[in-house]
Amino acid sequence: CAYSLPAVILLFGGTNWENDGLKQCFLDLVGNTKNNSHGAGAEGQDGGAGGPTDAANGNIGPPLPVKRCLASSVHAVAHMLGPDVVSKDPAFLAAFEKAFLRDPDEAIRLNVLKNLASFLGSLTPGDGPGRRNAYLPMLHSIIMGEDVLGAAKRRSASNPGVLNWRQRDAVARVLPDLIVLYEANLNREFMWPVLKTLLTDSVSAVRENAGWSVPVLLRAYASGSAGNEKQTSAWISEVTVWLRETFLDEFCGGDDGTSSSFRMNRTSSSRRLKKQMTSTEGAFSKRQGYCRILAAVALATRMGEGDLLDSGSLASLPNNGVGGMPSTPIDPYGKMSTYERDRFRSILLRDLLPPA
């Protein structure tokens, strides 16, 4: 039933899914979100006939295979319903947050994270209840929490240093598609901290996949604040300076009028951070990571070449949303405007390539 539910919704249409009884069917399959939590041994119940029992009221949660199947298709259901229905359906949105994103089962969260950008693309852009921007602080809190990125700080006796790494890798893979959904200021506030955490992850596969988000973030800055050259330069400089300091141990300061004592404090702090790094983040590994990021930026520049009007930047693509942001996910490595290509060449030649 859970596997076939999206096809049934597609057949009947999503606009009347509540009157057709499909909404109640979905909520029944998801289970009562108030009592929907699995025990410590839930992951071993893949083939069981039922979920955990709440001893207080006798309610039985849905089987884990059912929820895992729904977690893989909830984004497709959201697109079938359409932004007008999804954004005004608090029960559906609450089920997405409580029954999927905050579920203690790692497989359920992993299935949701893989299609997170697609689900957010189904929401109406802008601020307000049920709209896309309203969920960004919550998503940032969950992703940066101890169940996802925060798990990198925990250790497993059987597999030290890589606990929960697949979820972190899923976030790294979906991050480019998340960045193109939001405006530059929101990306700087919420996505940039996530990207910094992924770029310094203890697992090399996570760091490599996270590197592909750097050119997408730089492009979002360049196109999203093209009318404010000073702000654009400051945000781009923040990224390039952090990359050089983190991967090349190069202190980038002095141009902004900071005092020598402040620069010395920054240098000593950088040295302390270097001592605290694990062996997997050695000097050679970090230089390799920096070169991969440069390759990603250069490849994004090359892929962006072609005939495109200046109105074809990320911030001004045809859309059905508000604020210039697309209503559905778009290609983060698509064609660039002339302004964006010139900006990327300047970043490569002036900021990134010389120290490499």
N, C-alpha and C positions, 0 to 999 in steps of 0.2 A: 504493500500500500504506500509506504513512504517513498519507494523508488518510482512509482507510477504517478504520484501526486502532481508533480509539475506538468506532466502530459495531460492529465485530466483538467487542470486549471487552464492550460492552453486551449483545450478543446471547448470548454464552456465559456472561456473569456474571463478576465480578471476583474472587470468592473463590477460584476454582480456576485463575486465569490462568497460574500456573506449570505445573500439570499439563497444561493445554491447549496449552502451547507458546507462549502469547501473550507471556509475560514475556521469553523469549529472543528472540522476534521484535522486541519493543520495543528491547531492548538492542542487537541487531544493527543496527537502523535508526539508533540513536543513535551507534553506533560505540564503539570502545575508548576510554574516557575517559582512560586513561593516555597515549595517543598522539593525543588528539583536539585538535589545535590547527591553526588555519589560518594560512597564510602571509600576508604583507602584501598580496598581490594577490588574496586569496580572494574579496573582495566582488565582483570582476568575473567570477566563475565561476558566476553564477546559472543559466546554462543548460547547464553542463557535465555530462558523464556521471558524473563521479566527483570526490571531494574530493582534498585534497592527499596526496601520497605521502610516507611516512616513509622516507627514504633508508636509514636504519639497518637496518630490518627488512622493508621493502617493503610494509607495511600501507597500505591505501588507506582514508582516512576517508570518511564518508558524504557524499553531495552536499549542498551548502548548502540547496537547496530542500527536501530531505527534513528536515533538522534544523529549518529555519524552520517547516515545517508542524507538526512534532512539538512545537516550542516553543509554538505557539499552542494546542495541545490537551492538553498534559501536565496541566493543572489538571483538565480533564474526565476524563482517565484516572484521576487520583488520587481523584476523587469516586466513580467507578464501582467502584474497588477497595475503598473504604471506609477509615475511619481505622484499624481493627484491622490490615488488611493493609499499608497504606502505612507506618504507624509501625514495623512490624516487618520491613520490607524494606530493608535497608541498600543493596542494589544499586540499587534504584529511587531512593532518596534521594540516593545518590552521583551517579547520572546527572543528577538535577535540578540539583545544585550544580555539578558539574564540566563537564557537557556543555552546560548551558544558561546558568545564572547567570554562570559564569566564562568563557563562550566569548568569544573575541576579536571575533566577528562582531557588529556593532551591531544588525542586524536580529533576530538570535536573542535577544539580551538584551532588546530592545524588546518582542518578542512575549511573553517571560516576565514582564517587569515589568507589562505591562498586566493580567495575570491573577494577579499575585502574591498578592493577598489571598484569591482563591478557592482557590489551592493551599494556602496556610497554613491556611485554614478546613477543609481535608480532614484535617489532622493532629490527633491527640489533644491537647487542651489540657493544659497543665502542664509541669513540668520533667522532664528525663530524656532519654536517647537516643531519637531518633525523634519526640519530642514538640515541640509548637509553640514553646515558650519556648527550647528548645535552639538554634533556628536564628536567633533574634533578633540575638545578637551578630555572627554571620556575615553576616547580611543587612545589618546596620548598617555593617559594614566594607566590604562590596561596594558599597553605595549611596554611601557617603561616599568611596569610593576614586576613583582617577584616571580610571577608565573610565566612571563615571556622573556624580556631582555634581562630582568633582574636575576633570572636563573643562572646566568653566566657567573655570578658571584658564588653560587653554591657548588659543592663538590659531591660527586658520587663515588663511593668506595670502589665500585666495579669499573667505573669509567671516569676518572677525574678530569675536570675541566671542560667536559663537553656535555654536561647535563642540559637537556632541553634544546640542543643546538638546532634541531630541525625547525622548531618554531621560529627561532631567531633568523634562520636562513629563509624561511617563508616570508618574514617581514622584509628582509633585504631584497627579495625578488619582487615583491609587490610594491615597494616604496616608490619606484619611478612613476607607476600608474596613480599612486596616491598624490604625488606632488603636483601633477598636472591638473588635479581637480580643485586645487585651492589657490588663493591669491598669494602674492609674494610675502606679504606681512604675516599671514597665517603659517606659511611654510617656514619662515624664519623662527617663529615662536614655538611651533610644535614639531615640525618635521626635521629641522636642522639638529636639535638635540638627539633625536632618534638616530639620525644618520651618523652623528659623531660616535654614538655608542656602538653602532654596528661596524664602523670602520676600525674600531679598536678591539673587536671581539677576539676571544682566544682561539677561535676556530678559523682556519684560513679560508675555507669555502664561504663562510659568512662575510668575511672581509672582502673577498673578491667580488661577490655578488653585490655587496653594498657600494662598491666603487662605481657601478653603473648609474647610481643615483646622483653622483656629483655633477655631471654635465646637465642633467635634467633640472637640478636645483639652480645651477648657475643660469640656465636659460630662463627659468621662472623668474629669477631676480631681474635679468636683463629685459625681459618682455613685460613683466608685471609692473615695473616702476620706470618704464622708459621715459616718462615725463619728468622724472626727478633724478637728474644725472648724479647729483651729490649723494643721494640715498642709495642709488644703484651701485655706485663705486664703493661706498662704505660696506654694503652687504656682501658684495663680491670679494672685497679685500678681506673681510672677516673669514670667509671660507678659505681663500688661498693662503692667508697667514697661518690659519690653524693647520692646514695640510703640511706646510713647510715646517712648522714647529713640531708637529706630532710625528711625522714620518722621517724628517731629515735632521731633527734636533737642531734646527736653525732658528735662532731668535730673530724675529722680525719686529723691530721697533725703532723708535727715534724719530720717525717722520712726522709724528703727531705732536711733537713738542713735549713728550714725557721726560721727566727728570732722569738723571743717571742713576740715582738711588732706586727709583721705581724699576728701571730696566734691570738693575742688579738683582732686585728681589724676584723679578720674573725669571731671570736666569737661574737663580738658586732653586726656585720652585720647579723649573723644568728639569733640573738635575735630580731633585728628589723624586719626581715622577718617573724619570728614566730608571732609577734604582729600583722602583717598586714594580716595574714591568716584568712579566713572566718571560721565560726563556723563548717561548714561541714568538715573542715580539722583539727579537734581536734586531741589530742594526741592519743586517742584510735583508731580513724579511721585511722590515719597514721600507727600505729603499725599493724593494721589489713591488710592494704595495703602492708606493708613490708612482712608480713607472706604469703600473696597470691603470691607475687613475688618469694619468696623462694620456695613455692610449685610448681610454674611454672618451675623454674630452675631444681628442683629435678625431676619433671615429665618428662621434656625434656631429662634429663639424662637417666631416666629409659626407655623412648621410644627409645632412641638412642642405647640401648644395642642390641647386636646380632652379627652375623658373618658378618664382613665387613672388607675389606682390608684397610690399611692406606690410600690408594689412593681414598677412598670413601668420603672424606670430601666435604664440600660445594664448596671449591675452585677448586676441581678437578673432579667433576662429569662429565660424558660424555656430551658433548654439541656441538652445531653447531655454537657457537659464538666465541668471542675472549677474551683474557685475563683470561681464565678459568671460565668465568661466563656463566651460562646456557642461552640458547636462548629462553627457555620457563619457566614459573614458576615451581618450584619444591616444594616438601614437606619440609617446614621449620623445621619440627620435625622428620625428617627421621633418619636413622641409622647413628651413629657417628663412626668416626675412633677411634683407640686406643688413639691417641694423644688428640683428643677432649674430650673423656670420662675422661681421667686422668686430663685434664685441668678443666673440670666442677667439678669434685670431689674436686679438690684443691680450687676452688673458693668458693664452698659451705662450706667446712670444715674450711678454713682459713679466709675467708673474710666475708661471709654472715651469717653463723649460730652463731658464738660466740656472737655478739651483740644482737641476737634475744633471 
